[in-house]
């Protein structure tokens, strides 16, 4: 399974390894046998975590304050829908890595510097088309 957690907004460098280890253990304990896009919710150190599996990819979204489990559920839905659109199906590890650049562009349109920017899939598609192909 691919562990995809590309951004740590506002997390000190010394805490990133702890979070990565925690999320890997959380997924290992709970995602085995999970259905595609079945949502799981947890909390740790006063933050909310919503996570799921999509094909061979585990997706985790972490937030606090106004980014509670309901807001994170909306964010993870947009992320999983976008990944499926980019890959044309729930991704295998290979397909996900082949499409990694385009997926990252989409994620940048959804969440930018830790703030939810966009949840409209059609607008996300239009915005990434404006990026130069070299950025894919």
C-alpha positions as CSV (number, residue, x, y, z in Angstrom):
1,X,0.0,0.0,0.0
2,X,1.1,3.5,-0.8
3,X,1.3,5.9,2.2
4,X,0.6,9.3,0.8
5,X,1.0,12.2,3.2
6,X,2.7,14.9,1.3
7,X,2.2,17.9,3.4
8,X,2.6,18.8,7.1
9,X,1.2,22.4,7.4
10,X,2.0,23.8,10.8
11,X,3.6,20.7,12.1
12,X,7.1,21.2,13.6
13,X,9.8,19.0,11.9
14,X,10.5,17.1,15.1
15,X,6.8,16.0,15.3
16,X,6.5,14.8,11.7
17,X,8.0,11.3,12.3
18,X,5.7,10.8,15.2
19,X,2.6,11.7,13.1
20,X,3.8,9.5,10.2
21,X,4.3,6.5,12.5
22,X,1.0,7.2,14.2
23,X,-0.9,7.3,10.9
24,X,0.8,4.2,9.5
25,X,-0.1,2.3,12.7
26,X,-3.7,3.6,12.6
27,X,-4.1,2.5,9.0
28,X,-2.5,-0.9,9.6
29,X,-4.8,-1.5,12.5
30,X,-8.0,-0.4,10.8
31,X,-7.8,-0.4,7.0
32,X,-7.1,-4.1,6.5
33,X,-10.2,-5.5,4.8
34,X,-11.8,-2.0,4.5
35,X,-13.9,-1.3,1.5
36,X,-12.9,1.4,-1.0
37,X,-13.8,4.9,0.3
38,X,-15.1,3.6,3.6
39,X,-14.5,6.4,6.0
40,X,-12.8,6.0,9.4
41,X,-12.6,8.7,12.1
42,X,-10.1,9.1,14.9
43,X,-8.7,11.8,17.2
44,X,-5.2,12.2,18.6
45,X,-3.6,15.1,20.4
46,X,-6.7,17.3,20.0
47,X,-6.9,16.9,16.2
48,X,-9.3,14.9,14.1
49,X,-8.3,12.3,11.5
50,X,-10.5,11.1,8.7
51,X,-9.0,8.3,6.6
52,X,-9.8,5.8,4.0
53,X,-8.4,3.4,1.4
54,X,-8.7,3.8,-2.3
55,X,-7.4,1.0,-4.3
56,X,-3.8,0.5,-3.1
57,X,-3.6,4.0,-1.6
58,X,-4.4,5.1,2.0
59,X,-5.6,8.7,2.3
60,X,-5.4,10.6,5.6
61,X,-6.7,14.1,6.3
62,X,-5.9,15.7,9.6
63,X,-7.3,18.9,11.0
64,X,-8.4,20.8,14.1
65,X,-10.6,23.7,15.2
66,X,-13.0,24.4,12.2
67,X,-11.6,21.4,10.4
68,X,-13.6,18.9,12.4
69,X,-14.5,15.4,11.3
70,X,-17.4,16.7,9.1
71,X,-15.3,19.2,7.3
72,X,-12.5,16.6,6.8
73,X,-15.1,14.1,5.4
74,X,-15.9,16.6,2.7
75,X,-12.2,17.2,2.0
76,X,-11.4,13.5,1.8
77,X,-14.4,13.0,-0.6
78,X,-13.0,15.6,-3.0
79,X,-9.5,14.1,-2.7
80,X,-10.6,10.5,-3.4
81,X,-12.9,11.7,-6.2
82,X,-10.1,13.6,-7.8
83,X,-7.7,10.7,-7.5
84,X,-10.2,8.4,-9.2
85,X,-10.7,11.0,-12.0
86,X,-7.0,11.4,-12.6
87,X,-6.3,7.6,-12.5
88,X,-9.7,6.7,-14.2
89,X,-10.3,4.1,-11.5
90,X,-9.2,3.3,-7.9
91,X,-5.5,3.3,-8.3
92,X,-2.9,0.6,-8.0
93,X,0.4,1.6,-6.4
94,X,2.0,1.8,-9.9
95,X,-0.9,3.8,-11.4
96,X,-0.8,6.2,-8.5
97,X,2.9,6.8,-8.8
98,X,2.6,7.2,-12.6
99,X,0.0,10.0,-12.0
100,X,1.7,11.5,-8.9
101,X,2.5,14.9,-10.5
102,X,-1.0,15.5,-11.7
103,X,-2.4,14.3,-8.3
104,X,-0.2,16.8,-6.5
105,X,-1.4,19.6,-8.7
106,X,-5.0,18.7,-7.8
107,X,-4.2,18.5,-4.1
108,X,-2.6,22.0,-4.3
109,X,-5.9,23.3,-5.7
110,X,-7.9,21.6,-2.9
111,X,-5.7,22.5,0.1
112,X,-3.1,25.3,-0.1
113,X,-0.8,26.0,2.8
114,X,-3.1,24.1,5.2
115,X,-6.3,25.9,4.2
116,X,-9.2,24.4,2.3
117,X,-9.3,26.3,-1.0
118,X,-11.5,24.4,-3.4
119,X,-14.0,21.5,-3.3
120,X,-15.5,21.9,-6.8
121,X,-14.0,19.1,-9.0
122,X,-14.8,20.8,-12.3
123,X,-13.0,24.0,-11.2
124,X,-10.0,21.9,-10.0
125,X,-9.8,20.3,-13.4
126,X,-9.9,23.8,-15.1
127,X,-7.3,25.2,-12.7
128,X,-4.8,22.4,-13.2
129,X,-5.1,22.8,-17.0
130,X,-3.7,26.4,-16.5
131,X,-0.5,24.9,-15.1
132,X,2.4,24.5,-17.6
133,X,2.8,20.8,-18.6
134,X,6.4,20.8,-17.2
135,X,4.9,20.9,-13.7
136,X,3.1,17.6,-14.2
